Amino acid sequence: MLLRKWYLIEREAYKVSLASSLFFAGLLIGNITFGPLSDKLGRKPVYISGLFFDVVFGYVTALAPNYDVFAVSRFFVGIVNGGMALVSFVLTQEYVGKSFWSFTGSLTNLTFAVGIAVYALLGYCIREWRYLALVSNTLGVIFLLLSFMLPESPRWLYSQGKTAEAEDVLQYIALGNGKERLNLKLKPSAGTFRKDESALGILNLVKHPVLRWRTIILMYIWYVCSFVYYGLTLNAGELRGNLYLNVALSGLVEVPAFPLCMFFIEKSWSGRRKTMTCFLIFAGFACIFTMFLPTKAGLLLSPTSLALCGKMMVSAAFNIVYIYTSELYPTVLRNAGLGVCSMSCRFGGILAPFVPSMKSLSPSVPFVVFGISGLSAGFLTLLLPETLNKPIAESIEDLQSPKYQVLKNEEAEQIS
């Protein structure tokens, strides 16, 4: 569509890919900036601001008079969309108790897969790209207006020492759930984040040894999840037929991954760590085994079927890593941690398109690259601690306090 609109052909053809690259560059910046901002200023104001500008720049994209305005608007859409999406995920998690995190986290990520299918349906019904962008952004306006009804995260308020405001939010949630007014009194947080520390933001992730190693391992896992996910999506482009149907199927193939996640990550014999390890290893083996199958094999044992199976497995791992990461970081640094990890995820998305071109060496090379990546990330996951039925740290001090460590050990003994 853009090719015909602005005659992006021959020497100008690179501008089509450039617009996508600018969007992903924006995502990279948004992931790294919005996290620390929401840790410092609060979840709700940063989320609503991001959603507001996401809608504004979305309309600028739809009404762009020329390519330059279009490309710049896509860059800014990437910044606010990438940042806002992370903050909204954390906000959703912090509204509920930890026992519901697997459910809310999976449900939040499920909407991404469903959104791909819905967007394909809209694209089928609305062929003009400007009208499609306008309709998509109109949905954003509706959610923006509804978002003003949301309260601030009670966990964030508590971590900042605002216990009275946190109590008011919990009372509001309880009344919304049909409960009677609670006799609730929160104890002051012993590890309230100090103002001078909040300014450091991301530096705290490397300053403290526990968080440093968690961050390094998680960044690699996020990178591999994105690398394999987008790589398999591009490499499985052998599907023929209706373009819109293929786009819808690429999203719907991920849907079975979410109930699998919700079942396994809540079981004491599997938990977050072992489940994510298994999904990543299965995804790796699914990719590697494709090199042993003939290209003209039956439907069930074809390389394409194994690649789609690998995509479902890595989609499950992608879902778990969001939940797992949010539990491994204390409240005061949760958004910063997710932001850094999501930043490394974007590098995986940037590199993934280049791997299918390695087919010139051998048709199986791309799958071997994805397979080795999945296997390595799966085994590295075993170095992280389990978080199932463990207390959530509110501050950095909680990770190092003897009381927190004793509580973790007691709960671990009860589970075993």
Salt bridges, closest charged atoms under 4 A:
GLU12 OE1 - LYS15 NZ 2.74
ASP39 OD1 - ARG43 NH1 2.58
GLU94 OE2 - ARG43 NH2 2.89
GLU94 OE2 - ARG334 NH1 2.66
ASP196 OD1 - ARG194 NE 3.84
GLU197 OE2 - ARG194 NH2 2.65
GLU238 OE2 - LYS359 NZ 3.60
GLU254 OE2 - LYS311 NZ 3.71
GLU266 OE2 - ARG272 NH1 2.92
GLU327 OE2 - LYS98 NZ 3.84
GLU327 OE2 - ARG272 NH2 2.79
GLU394 OE2 - ARG155 NH1 2.55
GLU397 OE2 - ARG194 NH1 3.56
